[in-house]
């Protein structure tokens, strides 16, 4: 049985679009990370004259989202692509002549990938160490673990996982793979559990959590895609449109925060989130996976209140949220 799918911060995202768009308007939304299609379903239901450009780099996820939105198929434009590759030429090739008015990026990993993809994203089951969001493209997590030199592994674990035991873990992996390659998520999780002393395990989390995160980021080049994708999508966004981005860890959030702040500052646009919007207590209680989510929003409208904007940027720059 599959876990219930939750649209992380769905109420907040919908409320922000409702405050800025009329229900009767013909809004063009772009869901750059379709996942299970939950957010797009909210947009299609709330804005009956809207259309959604539905994008995902994983054909399995795109198919699942498309099936979920089948009753709205005349208003859905599915495109198998990474959000960082979306541009005006790609949209025109799919019959879209203007940029979107509403953009959403949910940078989290889906429950399907964790529990049902069989690609080794989770340490709960012993699965082949793949971790590719675009199946059969690029290096797998197994390739990374068994071919990267020690210094490169150490750097990935420390930079992307912020794991204090990175050096020891990299050393043990190098020694272990000389005997036998590490091929499953279960093997890796067990190995890390033995390396990190139990008294240093993070409360309420598996000790391998940070290493699995680091490998997933490296395999899918997630941070570089965020940097590239935000730049192109901000340019593509129509005047008076909004972009909303949900991130789940500090590395992602720092990139999102800086990109939206700098774009707003350089162009005089409205940054609607001085601090990120966090999930409500009710949401985190109902869906614990949302507890680390942070939502940031930019409106592509010229701000007339220069004093407010100056304070906005200063507070944002001083914060390390």
ROTORDREN-355564 format. One record per residue (C-alpha): x, y, z. Coordinates in steps of 0.05 Angstrom, whole numbers, plus 5000, padded with zeros to 4 digits. Each point is the difference from the previous one (the first is absolute). Layout:
% ROTORDREN-355564
XYZ;...
% end
This chain:
% ROTORDREN-355564
500050005000;502850684980;500550555052;495050584995;502750554955;500450695030;501050654961;505250345044;497750705021;494349934951;495450475039;505450545004;501749954926;492750024979;498550595046;505750414970;497549874929;492950165022;502250665029;503350204935;495649694946;492550034988;496549334999;497050174932;506650184967;503149564946;506449855039;505749594971;503649625055;506549634994;501349435049;507449884989;500249405046;493549634989;501249435049;493349685014;496250594970;497050235066;501750744994;497750034928;493449685020;498950575049;501350524946;495349664949;494549945051;500550715028;501050364933;495049684952;502550404939;507349845013;504949544965;506049655030;506649844967;501849365036;507549835000;504249465031;506849704981;497649315021;495249694948;497049555053;498150595044;497450404941;495649414980;497349935071;498550745005;496850024932;495549415019;497950355064;498050624961;496549614945;493350345011;503450664982;504049734941;497650564953;503350505047;506549635013;506350044957;504849445022;507450074983;505349505020;505850465019;504250255057;497550685023;507050284987;499149864925;493450384994;500450594953;495750374950;502149564942;498049375037;493350305019;498750234928;501449294976;494249785044;495350554976;501350505056;501450694972;500350425064;503649915066;496249745061;496850465052;500949525058;506049545011;501149485054;506249615016;499549475055;507249775009;498449425046;500649264984;493249664989;497249455045;499649564938;507550064989;501449845073;495349425009;498349704932;505050184946;504949455018;505950474986;503350005068;497850695024;498149735068;503849595051;493449675023;500649464947;506149674968;499650234927;505050104944;504050645011;497550414941;497050665025;499250294930;493850444992;500949934924;500449244992;505849734959;503450684993;506750165030;503749665058;496249615053;501450045075;503449334994;504750294947;501650595045;501449575062;504349494963;504050444953;501050695031;506750125035;500050095076;500950764998;494150094953;495549555042;502150385063;498450664967;493149774977;498249735069;502450625035;497450524951;493349704980;498649605064;503450455051;502249355033;505350085054;502249274991;501350094926;507549845003;499149355038;494149794956;503950134936;506049605026;495749405020;496450004932;506750014963;502449405041;493449634994;499550074924;506949694991;496949355023;493050064971;496250584968;494450325040;493849874959;493850085044;497050535044;499649495057;507549874997;501650745001;495250155057;502849445042;507150214987;498850725022;496249765062;506349635021;504750584986;496350555038;499949865075;492849945025;500750595048;501250444939;493949774961;495350584984;493749995044;494149684964;503949884936;503949424970;507550135004;500649904924;495050564984;505350524983;504149534957;493949794960;498350734990;507050164976;500149424951;493250194971;502350724990;506449794965;496749484956;494650484976;504350645002;494150315037;503350655024;502750204932;493149864970;496850465052;504950574983;499049924925;492549885003;498450595045;503650494955;496449764937;493149945033;500450695031;501350294930;494449574971;494950225052;494950504973;499550715029;495750015063;501049255007;502449625061;505249465012;499549575063;505649525020;500049485055;506849765025;501649475052;507150095024;504850585011;504049904937;493850064956;497050575040;506450414998;500049974924;492650174995;500550575050;505950324965;497149914930;493250305016;503050565042;505250204947;495049974943;495050435038;505450495020;503050074930;493350094966;496050365054;495049435007;496149815063;503049485045;493949755038;503849605052;504950375044;500449345039;497849334972;492949765013;500249385043;494949445004;494650075053;500149565062;493849644973;503649834935;506349745033;495849595048;496149694942;506049954953;506649975038;503950014934;498050734992;503450235064;506450254965;496450354942;501250744986;495850394951;502750634966;496150454951;501750544950;495050424961;502350284934;496950685014;503850655009;500150215073;498350735013;501850005073;507550094998;500750055076;496449355010;504349664947;506550245031;498049735068;497649364968;506749864968;504050205061;496249535045;500649444950;507550104993;501150005075;496049365009;503249324990;493349655000;
% end
